[in-house]
């Protein structure tokens, strides 16, 4: 993990600066700056388009009571890709574009799945309840729970000193 952090915070910025300087020497300073600015603007437009699309697919999955695992992974990859595209530099832009475009994002999603499979365990306790998407087969049965409580509530007016206290019961 420390090696990854060193790579991210030291090696990548140095490589980015090197590439920017090389491109600047090749095409000039002003065209390089314009290219970086245009890249960020186009990246933000692509981020907005793909983000909306992923959000729509996520809501459709929830509406059809389907687990939105793919949509969540797409959303995370889009966020990372957009962040990389907005970061100044050509190397991060290439990786950001890779994560934002749907065909290459599918490759990234499969790679992410391979890297994470078996590393996480979902643990749950079932007390006859149903999952987050309701009962199976679209039924309307509610699970019974020991901790459901029926009760009433009333607003308590403030006392003379502005302190709110519960009313006293004189049943005793």
MOUR-V571650 format. One record per helix or strand of 3 or more residues. SS is the DSSP state (a for helix, b for strand). FROM is the first residue (numbers start at 0). TO is the last residue. Records with the same first field share a line. If there is no record, write none. Layout:
SS = FROM-TO / FROM-TO
This chain:
a = 1-26 / 28-62 / 68-85 / 89-99 / 101-115 / 135-137
